[in-house]
């Protein structure tokens, strides 16, 4: 995975959690973000944290950090462009960017290997995860050759929806099964979701 850079997208406003950084909520003896980092690090060459606002609140996280390179909380696409821009500057030999959400602590440990295998098999520029009947474009592998088109889409065309942009390119979806009725891409948006995640963690370890 030496040519893959990962970006953790933590730039949301967390309004359904009452504001603040939901990724810093506890799940067991670690935060959600800690658990996401644990799963992501072995799958990539380098990992970047994308967040907005005062980044000093993440000083305890031993990762490079970058705020959106476009203004206005432009959503996940801004995080992708930020990750691609950082990768081009700091890891010029990288070919792919992996994006993952900061509030999804149970995502698969073989996420990258499966996304990469299918992207290469189908000669696709983008591979995203799916489970059940849902596609999860925030969990995707993006070829870095897309950086200029993405910047144009965000800055000049004001595109904000991942699907709208990715459908302009050759993309594929990789299915990941639910295990014991648990969706591996279950994400935490509300206090109720957090309570459920804690119950799953306590039951499943």
N, C-alpha and C positions, 0 to 999 in steps of 0.2 A: 504493500500500500504506500510505497515511497512517493508516488506521484499524486497522492490525494490529500487535500487540505480539508479539515472539517470546520464548520462554523456553527456554533450554538446560537440559535435565535432567541434572545431574551429581551427584545425591544418593545414588547407589548405594554399596554398601559394597565393591564390587570384590573379593569374596572369591576368585573364580576367578583373579584376577590376583595373589593373595597379599596383598591389602589395598592401601591407598593409592589414589591417584586415577589410574585408567587413562587418563583423558582428557589427562593430562600426559605420557604416553609420546610418544616422538618418532616422527614419520612423515616421513622426509626431513629437511629442515632446520627443520621446525616441529612443534609438538605436535599431537596429534589435536584438542584443543580449539581451537587456532589455526585449523586447517583448517575445522572446523565453523563457527567465527565468520565466516571469510572467505565461506563459502557462504551463510550465513544473513543477514548484514547487508544485502546489497542487496535482500533480499526482504521486509523489514519496516521499520516506522518506528523502532522502538526494540527493543533486545535486552537481556534480563535473564539473568543466570546464577543458577540455583538449585542450591545445594549446602548441605551440612550440616557441622557441626563448626566448626573454626577457619577462618573465611573469609580470614584474612590470607595463607594459602597461595596465594590467587588475587590477591594485591595487584598482580601484574604484568599482570593482565588488565584492560584499560580498559573495563569494563562495570559497570553497577550489579549488585549481588549481594544475594541474599536467601535465608535459610534457610527450611526448611519452616515454615508457619504452624501446623501440627499436630505434636505430638510422636510419637516412636516409629518413625521411618523408615518412614512409611506408604506408601512407594512412589510411582509416577508420578502417581497421583491427587493426592497431597499437593503434588507439584510443579505440577500444573495449578492447584490452588487457590491456591498461592503466587503463581503468575504472574498469575492473574485478580485477586487481591487487590492486587498491586503495580500492575497496569494501572489498576484503578479509582482508586487513590490518586494516581498520577503522570501518567496519560494518560486523563483522564476522557472524552475524545471517542472513544477506541478502541472498536471493536465486536467485534474478534476477537482470540483468542490462538492463536498458532502454537506448538506444542510440538515440540521436536526433541531427539534423544539426543546426548550429548556424545561418544559413542564410535563414531559412524557417519560417517566423513569423506567418503564418496562420494555422499551423498544428492543428489537432483536440484536443479539450479539453477533449475528452473521449478516447484518444489514448491508454492509459495504460489499462484502464478497458476492452476495447474490445480486445486488444492483449492478455491480461492475460486470459480472459475468453475462447478464442479460443485455446490458448496453453494448458490450463488445460483440456478443452473438448477433444482435440485430443491427449493429452499426448505428446505434442511436446516440444522439447528443445528450439526452436526458433520460434518466430512469428514476421512477418514483415508486413509493411503496403503496400497496393496497391491502386491506384486510376486510373480511366480510363483504359488504357491498359498497365500501367506501374507498376512495382514493385519497392518499395523504401526501400532497405535493410538497409540504414542508419537509418531509423526509425524502430527500431526493439527491441524486448524483447528477451534477451539472458540468458539462465540458466547458473548460475555461475559454474556449474559442468563442463562446457566446457573449463575452463581456461587453463588446461594443454594441451589439444589438440590444442587450438588456439596458445599457445606459441610455440609448436612444429611446427605448420604450418608456422608461421612467421619466426622463428629463424632458424630452421633446413631445412625446405622445401622451404623457400623463396616465399611463397604464398602471393599475394597482393590483389587479387580480392575477394570481399566478397562472391559473388555467388559460386565461386570455393570452398571456404571453407565451407560455410553453407550447400551446397548440400551433404556433407559427413554426415550430421546429419538429424534428423527428424524435419522438419520445416513446417510451414504453413503460408499462406498469408491471411490477413484480408482486405476486400475491404472497402474503405471509399469513399462515393459519392462526386462528385463535387457539389458545391452549387452556384447557379447563375453563372454557367459556370466558377467558380473559383476552380482550383485544390488546395485542402488544403495543398498539399506538393510542391506548387510552390516555387522554391528556386531562390535566387538572385546570379547570376554569372557574370553579366555584368552591365554597366551603364544603358543599356536599360531595363534590368530586374528591376533595382532599381526604375527607372522612372515609370514603370508599377505598381510596388508595392505601390509606393506613390500615384498613381492615384486610385488604388483599396482602399487604406486606406482612402483617402479623400472621395471617393464615398460611401464606406460601413461603415465607422466609425470603 
